[in-house]
Amino acid sequence: MTYSIEPSETESQLRFKSYSPGRIIINDHPYDKPLLLSQESILHTQAPQFSQLTPGIISEWVEHYPCELILIGSGTAACLIDESLFLESNKRGIGHAIMSTDDCIRTLVALQSEPRSILCLLTP
């Protein structure tokens, strides 16, 4: 089986410098509050905490920022999450993945070159 990956025509402006629990440095700017990002930019610098997510918040994100995939970095460890948070987005064919913030940053960086729309919540 063969396949090809078509890279995105635009280069992301996000440069992840470092991550440690409680702090993410993007483009030489430190953040200590949750961030909502696309694969190309920071959308909100004071997003809700992972524990504060509701179906309404997820639906609002999807309405304002159409996407194919939602990545959630939950902090220092991957967490189980109530799948009802994603009922509406699942109906629209939007995938989701919940993992540690460290893994989520690596996943986002790897996917930045792909031509797909991604939303990402990073909890420092």
Buried (B, 14 or more C-beta within 10 A) or exposed (E): EEEEEEEBEEEBEBEBEEBEEBEBBBEEEEBEBBBBBBBBEBBBEEBBEBEEBEBEBBBEBBEEBEBBBBBBBBBBEBBEBEEEBBEBBEEEEBBBBBBBBBBBBBBBBEBBEBEEBBBBBBBB
